[in-house]
Amino acid sequence: KRAEIILAGALVLHEAMSLLEMESLTVCESSLREGIIVDWMLNHGLIEDRLRFQSSIRQRNTLKIAQKYQVNLDYSERV
């Protein structure tokens, strides 16, 4: 369960950052698998713009989650 190990993971991350003298960490919103697929599509001419394509993936996934939980999309877009 994530709740049981999140503190331990945070401590390991904090110690690793201390040992490496890192002050900040950049979090990637995309997964490795997604990046590999997008690179392949770019190399084969299936898409032209990586950022626009990945943005549309994020938007589609957000809409899927909203539909799954029956979010009132009209109201949420106004807010």
N, C-alpha and C positions, 0 to 999 in steps of 0.2 A: 504494500500500500504506500502510495506516495506521501501521504501525511506523516507516516512513521519515519521516512528516511530523508525528508526534505531538509531538516536541520543538519543532519550529518553531511549531506551533500553540500550544503552551504558552507559548512566549516572546512571541508576539503577544498572547495573552490577558494575560499578566503586564504587558506594556508598556501595553496599553490600560487595564488596571485602575490602573496607576500614574498615567497621564495624567489619568484621571477621578477620581483620589484615592479609589478604592474599596478597602476593606479585605476585603470578602468578596463572595461570589457565591452566589446561590441557584440550584440546578439543579432544573428541572422534570422530573418523572418521565413526564409525558405529552407526546405530540407535538401539534403544531399541528392536524394533520388530525383527531386523536382529539378534541381540544377543540372543534373546529367541529362535529363530528358530535354530541357530547354536548350542546352548546348547542342545536342544532337539535332534538334529541330532547326536551330540557327545554321548549323553546318550543312544541312540538306535543303536549305531554302524554303522550309515550311513556314517560318515566321521571319519577320524583318526586325522587330523591335523587342528586345528581351524585357525591358521594363514595362512596356505597355502590355505584353502578354502576361507577365507575372502579376501585374495589377488586376487584370481581368480574372485570373484564377482566384485571387484573394476576394474579389467582389462576388464571384459565383459561390465560393465556399461560405462567405458570410450570409448570402441570401439563402443557401440551403439550410444553414443552421437556424436562421430566422424562421423559415417555413416549418422546420421540424418542431420548433417550440411555439408555433402559432403566434408569432409576433405580428402586431398590427403595423404593417409596413408603411401605410399612409401616415399614421401618427408618428412613427419613429423618424420618418424623413422630415417631417415638419419640426420635430424637436431637435 
